[in-house]
Structure formats: C-alpha cells, structure tokens
Amino acid sequence: MGEAITPVRVKGVTIGEGAPKVFVPITGTTPGALREQVGALAGRTDLVEWRVDFFTTFADPGAVVAQAHSLAEQLDGVPLLATFRTAHEGGDAPIRDRDYADLNAALAESGAIDLVDVEYRRDPAAVERIIESAHSHSVAVVASNHDFDGTPERDDLVARMCAMQDLGADICKIAVMPTSTADVLTLLDATRVMHEEHASKPIITMSMGGLGVISRLAGQVFGSAATFGMVGTPSAPGQVDAAELRTVLDLLDRAR
Ligand SMILES: O=C1C[C@@](O)(C(=O)O)C[C@@H](O)[C@@H]1O
C-alpha cells in the first residue's frame, strides 16, 4: 500500500477525504459572461474552476488579477481554482512559457485564488516558479496533464502522476481520451495503482468523451478524489450536469 494521503483543505472544502468533490468550470470570455456563469451556479458545486485561457484579455495580468478578485467576491467562500489550459494540452489559447509563468505567478500571489493548475510538462523553470509562488502564498498546486488524442499505457499514466507528486504538487490530475472501452479501464486501473501503491497526495483522473463518462461518475471507487461537472457549458468532452453528477456520487459514496 502507498503512504497516507495528505488531504487538501481550501475554505472548508477537503479534497482527498470523504465523498469526492465536484469542480464546475466557468469559461466566459468577458467579465459579464463570467458573472452570469457564477450567478447560475447557485450552490451546485464544491469548487469552481476559472478557465483563464478563454478570457479575452488573458494577456494582461492586471486584468486577470482584477477578474480573479471579482470572481472570489461573487463566489463568496466557494474555493476558486485558476487554470490556464494551454493549446498544447487541449486549451483555448497558445501562450509562451514566460507569459505562462508570469500569469500564474501573478494569480498565485493575488490572494484571490485558492488553487492553481500547473501543466507539469511545461518548461521546468516556469513550472518551478509557479509552484514556488503558490506555496509561498498558501495556494494549492494542482499539477496536470492532458492527452486529447489517446490513452497512454497504465504504467505511463502512473509514472506521470508520480512525477507530478515529486515536483511538489498538492493534487495530481490527469485527463485522457479513450478510443475503446479498454482505454477507459486502463485509466481506471492507473487510478487504482496510483492510489493504492504510490499516492501521498489526492489524485483526480478522468477518461474524457462519451465512453469515459463512467470514470467521472465512479472514479472515487478507484481512488479519484474529485471530478468535473458542468452547469450550462462543458469545458471538456464528456462532462455531465453537476446536479446529476452529485446524485450519482452520493449514491456510490453511501454504498461504500
Ligand atoms: O483538467 C481538467 C479536466 C477537464 O479536462 C475534464 O476533462 O473535465 C476539464 C478542464 O477544465 C480541467 O482543467
């Protein structure tokens, strides 16, 4: 068996302990659209993920930090994860390593966010700088990796999560695309092996698309500590409605 998992506590929400937590992504391109999306959440999520790559003025760190503060104020205690998903890993916009580091460090230092997503395969200096800024400002690091084209072998998936953990991640997240039901099982088995044999930090895993929906519903059984659901607009293929997701998560949690 692996070590004990160190849960992540943000504003009263604990990831890595108890029932799995739900993140709902918001993808608005303007302050007005984001305000509307947050308004529609109405208690239907544990945490919110702001997908900064969709924000039209993401190139201006001042505008991004101001927007983060206004989201935090509107969210009124619901924890906020800031994610710039780069085009390289299936996101909406390309960004240079230097700008990626500057933007995420500014967010981590802003006092407005609780968690920051770091694509662990970006430039090592950028990754190190973001993790350092986050940890010196009590912001939890969600290291991530995405494969929108396929599902790597089980041991490769496990090795990626171990690498995230070694880099200092507080949470390790991996999202892959299945082309067969065997791929979905590969992702779930990697989740199991990581959770049972290697993890000292909570992990979040998902197999995307329609075939992978089962992993978003039942990931907890294999060791995934959280999942992503949608309110209105999905940020990745296969996300299901957050309220329906919650019903299934609770059902499975009660059965354990
Ligand atoms: O990493 C993830 C997971 C995700 O890709 C999903 O498949 O639900 C959605 C993204 O917004 C998030 O950053």
The ligand as an SDF file (V2000), in Angstrom:
LIG
                    3D

 13 13  0  0  0  0  0  0  0  0999 V2000
   -8.1170   19.2440  -16.2440 O   0  0  0  0  0  0  0  0  0  0  0  0
   -9.3030   19.4440  -16.3330 C   0  0  0  0  0  0  0  0  0  0  0  0
  -10.2250   18.3460  -16.5050 C   0  0  0  0  0  0  0  0  0  0  0  0
  -11.0450   18.5450  -17.7520 C   0  0  0  0  0  0  0  0  0  0  0  0
  -10.2110   18.4140  -18.8750 O   0  0  0  0  0  0  0  0  0  0  0  0
  -12.1280   17.4300  -17.8400 C   0  0  0  0  0  0  0  0  0  0  0  0
  -11.9420   16.5320  -18.6460 O   0  0  0  0  0  0  0  0  0  0  0  0
  -13.1100   17.5130  -17.1050 O   0  0  0  0  0  0  0  0  0  0  0  0
  -11.7090   19.9030  -17.7190 C   0  0  0  0  0  0  0  0  0  0  0  0
  -10.7180   21.0300  -17.5580 C   0  0  0  0  0  0  0  0  0  0  0  0
  -11.4060   22.2670  -17.4560 O   0  0  0  0  0  0  0  0  0  0  0  0
   -9.8730   20.8040  -16.3390 C   0  0  0  0  0  0  0  0  0  0  0  0
   -8.8530   21.7660  -16.2810 O   0  0  0  0  0  0  0  0  0  0  0  0
  1  2  2  0
  2  3  1  0
  2 12  1  0
  3  4  1  0
  4  5  1  0
  4  6  1  0
  4  9  1  0
  6  7  2  0
  6  8  1  0
  9 10  1  0
 10 11  1  0
 10 12  1  0
 12 13  1  0
M  END
$$$$
